[in-house]
C-alpha cells in the first residue's frame, strides 16, 4: 500500500474512493473497504482511502477531548492488511474545512484524485459546515462524470458496530465485546521505561509502558489479561492501568507483568494486545494483601490463557 501525507502527493491515477476517519478499522469498516477494493478491480482503477489527521472534531470543536482507537501508524498497518492500494492522510485544518462542497469535489476528488467512483454512506456530509449530502454528491457525479455508490441506511443499521460503541466498550472494561467489534484485539504500542521497580520487591516485576500519542484511547483503570510479541514469540501477562493507590501513587501508569519472561526490554517498543478485563483497581491495606491479590489475578489470567490455547 502506498501512503501519502497530503492529497497533492497522490499520483492522479484513476481511483475508486471512500472518505472517512475509519477510526478502529473495525468489522463494519471492513465491509466498505472490501467493496472499494472489488470495485477498483472491476474498473481497472486504484482503491483510495481518503482520511484526515488531526480528527476533524479536534480542529472544529474547541472542547473536543476525543480519544482515538488507532494512532496514524496503527491505522496504516490495519488498512494495509485489508489490501487498500492507496491511503491518503491529509492534514485537516481550518483552511481545509472552509472548502465549499463544489470546491472539494472539483479540486480534490476530480483534479487531484482523478475519481471514477465514490462509495459513501447515505448520511455522509461534506463541504463547508457539512452542508452538502449524498444528493449533492450524486449531482456532482453527473456533472463531473463519476459514479456514486451509496451504502444504504438499512445496510448501516444491520451493522451495529461503530467506533463510538467500541470506545465505550473499552472504557467500560468490556474488552471481549470491543475485540469482537474490531475483528482483532485492541492494542497499543509504547516504550518500556524505568519505573520505581516496586513490583520486583514482591515478586511481580513489571514493564512500565509509555505511550507517545496523547490522543490514543487508554482503557479504564484496572487489571487486564494481555499478550505481546517479543523476538517472534508470543508472551502473555497481566497489566495494571491506574495510579497504584496501595503505594500512594498519583499519576496514571501502565504496567505489565509478563509471565515466564526475563529479558531486558528497557527502551524497547512493545505492542500490547488486550485479551480481557479482570477487575477494578483497588487500594490494599498492605503490600502483602496486594501480593495475595496479584497471585489470584495471575491464576485467573493463566486459566484464561490455557482456554485460549486449547
Protein Blocks (a to p, Z undefined) as FASTA:
>chain_A
ZZdfbfklpghiacdddddjkioiaaklmmmmmmmmmmmmmnopacddddddddfklmmm
mklccdcfbdfklmmmmmmmnopabdcdddddfklmmpcfklmmmmmmmmmnopabdcdd
fkbcedehilacfklmmmmmmmnopacddddfklmmmpmcdfklmmmmmmnopamlmmmm
nopacdddddddddehlmmmnopacdddddfblmbccddeddddddddeehiacddddde
dehlmnopabdcdddddehiacdfehiacddddfbdfbdcdddfbfklmmmmmmmmmmmm
mmmmmmmmZZ
